[in-house]
Amino acid sequence: AAGGGGGGGAAAAAPEAGGAPPKAEGVGEDNSADKLLKKIRGVEKKLRQIGELRELQAGGKPLEKNQLDKISGEGEVRAELEALKLKHCEAEAKEQAAAKEGSWR
């Protein structure tokens, strides 16, 4: 009976699991300081790449359209970085508060 119940549970969980992970992952990304930090690193990498492209451009190297598009999107990338840093600070504060609250009980 346990095997049958497990199989039925797995079949029932599969459709839910298919729809749930993106939502759960999105929520986790918004609330987890670690995941936000990972996103921050990715955005900082984009900014470094933009800086390298600017140096190439200043050196007279012709850039391709996609490279020029990256440079023109620098303002948006910087805004994204600031927003992520703010979310990260808030998430860290929440996690620290939760840790303190948990240690008091």
C-alpha positions in Angstrom: 0.0 0.0 0.0 2.9 2.4 0.8 4.4 1.8 -2.7 1.0 2.5 -4.4 0.5 5.6 -2.3 3.9 6.8 -3.1 3.4 6.3 -6.8 0.0 8.0 -6.7 1.6 10.9 -4.7 4.4 11.2 -7.2 1.9 11.3 -10.1 -0.2 13.9 -8.3 2.9 15.9 -7.3 4.4 16.0 -10.8 1.9 18.4 -12.3 2.1 20.6 -9.2 5.9 20.4 -9.2 5.9 21.4 -12.9 4.0 24.6 -12.1 5.3 25.3 -8.6 9.1 25.6 -9.1 9.1 28.8 -11.1 6.9 30.5 -8.5 8.9 29.1 -5.6 12.1 29.9 -7.3 11.0 33.5 -8.0 10.0 34.0 -4.4 13.2 32.5 -3.2 15.2 34.8 -5.5 13.4 37.8 -4.2 13.8 36.9 -0.5 17.1 35.0 -0.3 20.1 37.3 0.4 22.4 34.6 -1.1 20.5 34.4 -4.4 20.3 38.2 -4.6 24.1 38.3 -4.0 24.5 35.9 -6.9 22.4 38.2 -9.2 24.4 41.2 -8.0 27.7 39.5 -9.1 26.2 38.7 -12.5 25.1 42.3 -13.0 28.6 43.5 -11.8 30.1 41.2 -14.4 27.9 42.9 -17.1 29.2 46.3 -16.0 32.8 45.1 -16.2 32.2 43.8 -19.7 30.6 47.2 -20.6 33.7 48.9 -19.3 36.0 46.7 -21.4 33.9 47.4 -24.5 34.2 51.2 -23.7 38.0 50.8 -23.5 38.0 49.0 -26.9 35.8 51.7 -28.4 38.0 54.4 -27.0 41.0 52.6 -28.5 39.4 52.9 -31.9 38.3 49.3 -32.3 35.1 49.1 -34.3 32.4 47.4 -32.3 29.5 45.2 -33.5 25.9 46.2 -33.0 25.3 43.9 -30.0 28.4 45.4 -28.3 27.1 48.9 -28.9 23.7 47.9 -27.6 25.4 46.6 -24.4 27.1 50.0 -24.0 23.9 51.9 -24.6 22.1 49.8 -21.9 24.7 50.7 -19.2 22.2 53.0 -17.4 19.6 50.2 -17.1 22.2 47.8 -15.8 23.4 50.3 -13.2 19.8 50.9 -12.1 19.3 47.1 -11.9 22.4 46.8 -9.7 21.2 49.5 -7.3 17.8 47.9 -7.0 19.4 44.5 -6.4 21.7 45.9 -3.7 18.7 47.5 -2.0 16.8 44.2 -2.1 19.9 42.4 -0.8 20.2 44.8 2.2 16.5 44.3 3.0 16.8 40.5 2.7 19.8 40.4 4.9 18.1 42.5 7.5 15.1 40.2 7.5 17.2 37.1 7.7 19.2 38.6 10.6 16.0 39.6 12.4 14.6 36.1 11.8 17.8 34.5 13.2 17.6 36.7 16.3 14.0 36.0 16.8 14.6 32.3 16.4 17.5 32.4 18.9 15.3 34.1 21.6 12.8 31.3 21.6 
